[in-house]
């Protein structure tokens, strides 16, 4: 069995109030309707998964390889 190529996701605050997701890698703050990319590792973070189950954030779509690369570069610069 081969390993899957994991990709990040574009998520969105689907509510009307700001949302904070304190993941082990970083704190994500999203205003109402705001979107952000998360890395493949962050997709598996328990706090993000909890926010997804509570429906305070929702998955819009998987990130492309280019979007994943840009996000990793941005996070490396911080």
GIFENNOR-V189216 format. One record per residue. N is the residue number from 0. RES is the residue in one small letter. PSI is psi in whole degrees, -180 to 180 (* if undefined). D_CENTER is the distance of its C-alpha to the mean C-alpha in whole Angstrom. Layout:
# GIFENNOR-V189216
n->N res->RES psi->PSI d_center->D_CENTER
n->N res->RES psi->PSI d_center->D_CENTER
This chain:
# GIFENNOR-V189216
n->0 res->x psi->132 d_center->27
n->1 res->x psi->152 d_center->25
n->2 res->x psi->142 d_center->21
n->3 res->x psi->147 d_center->18
n->4 res->x psi->103 d_center->17
n->5 res->x psi->140 d_center->13
n->6 res->x psi->160 d_center->10
n->7 res->x psi->-176 d_center->7
n->8 res->x psi->153 d_center->5
n->9 res->x psi->122 d_center->6
n->10 res->x psi->163 d_center->5
n->11 res->x psi->141 d_center->8
n->12 res->x psi->111 d_center->11
n->13 res->x psi->1 d_center->13
n->14 res->x psi->-168 d_center->16
n->15 res->x psi->-8 d_center->18
n->16 res->x psi->154 d_center->18
n->17 res->x psi->150 d_center->15
n->18 res->x psi->139 d_center->12
n->19 res->x psi->129 d_center->12
n->20 res->x psi->111 d_center->9
n->21 res->x psi->88 d_center->11
n->22 res->x psi->167 d_center->10
n->23 res->x psi->-25 d_center->12
n->24 res->x psi->-30 d_center->11
n->25 res->x psi->165 d_center->10
n->26 res->x psi->127 d_center->11
n->27 res->x psi->123 d_center->8
n->28 res->x psi->125 d_center->11
n->29 res->x psi->125 d_center->11
n->30 res->x psi->170 d_center->14
n->31 res->x psi->126 d_center->15
n->32 res->x psi->-5 d_center->14
n->33 res->x psi->145 d_center->12
n->34 res->x psi->154 d_center->9
n->35 res->x psi->152 d_center->6
n->36 res->x psi->145 d_center->5
n->37 res->x psi->150 d_center->3
n->38 res->x psi->165 d_center->6
n->39 res->x psi->-36 d_center->8
n->40 res->x psi->-41 d_center->9
n->41 res->x psi->-28 d_center->6
n->42 res->x psi->-31 d_center->6
n->43 res->x psi->0 d_center->9
n->44 res->x psi->131 d_center->9
n->45 res->x psi->-35 d_center->12
n->46 res->x psi->-36 d_center->11
n->47 res->x psi->-42 d_center->7
n->48 res->x psi->-37 d_center->10
n->49 res->x psi->-44 d_center->12
n->50 res->x psi->-36 d_center->11
n->51 res->x psi->-41 d_center->10
n->52 res->x psi->-35 d_center->14
n->53 res->x psi->-11 d_center->15
n->54 res->x psi->24 d_center->13
n->55 res->x psi->-25 d_center->12
n->56 res->x psi->157 d_center->9
n->57 res->x psi->156 d_center->9
n->58 res->x psi->129 d_center->8
n->59 res->x psi->-51 d_center->10
n->60 res->x psi->164 d_center->10
n->61 res->x psi->150 d_center->10
n->62 res->x psi->150 d_center->10
n->63 res->x psi->167 d_center->13
n->64 res->x psi->-39 d_center->15
n->65 res->x psi->-41 d_center->15
n->66 res->x psi->-39 d_center->12
n->67 res->x psi->-44 d_center->11
n->68 res->x psi->-44 d_center->14
n->69 res->x psi->-43 d_center->14
n->70 res->x psi->-44 d_center->10
n->71 res->x psi->-39 d_center->12
n->72 res->x psi->-43 d_center->15
n->73 res->x psi->-44 d_center->14
n->74 res->x psi->-34 d_center->13
n->75 res->x psi->-32 d_center->16
n->76 res->x psi->-19 d_center->18
n->77 res->x psi->* d_center->17
